[in-house]
Amino acid sequence: MIDIEGHVLHIDFGFLLSNAPGKGVKFEKAPFKLTQEMMEVMGGENSTTFRDFRMRMARGFCALQANAEKIIILVEMMLMGQSDLPCF
């Protein structure tokens, strides 16, 4: 993510399929991490940018739910071809 002044804010998508930093595979308890830094970049909790973000997240989760079976098939295919990945 890049803020309005061009600063890069790191978003770690490495948690996908339970890959967490450190040794071994760890399962994240939070379904989504929203840091204070991310909130600041969006202009705070009451900003129009954050409201837009929430709306887009809700749409994204609805799309994931609607396509869950397809996503599961893709993950199963990855498992069959790359079972040595740490997430499996």
MOTA-V671080 format. One record per helix or strand of 2 or more residues. SS is the DSSP state (alpha for helix, beta for strand). FROM is the first residue (numbers start at 1). TO is the last residue. If there is no record, write none. Layout:
BEGIN
[[SS;FROM;TO] [SS;FROM;TO]]
END
This chain:
BEGIN
[[alpha;13;18] [alpha;36;41] [alpha;48;66] [alpha;68;81]]
END
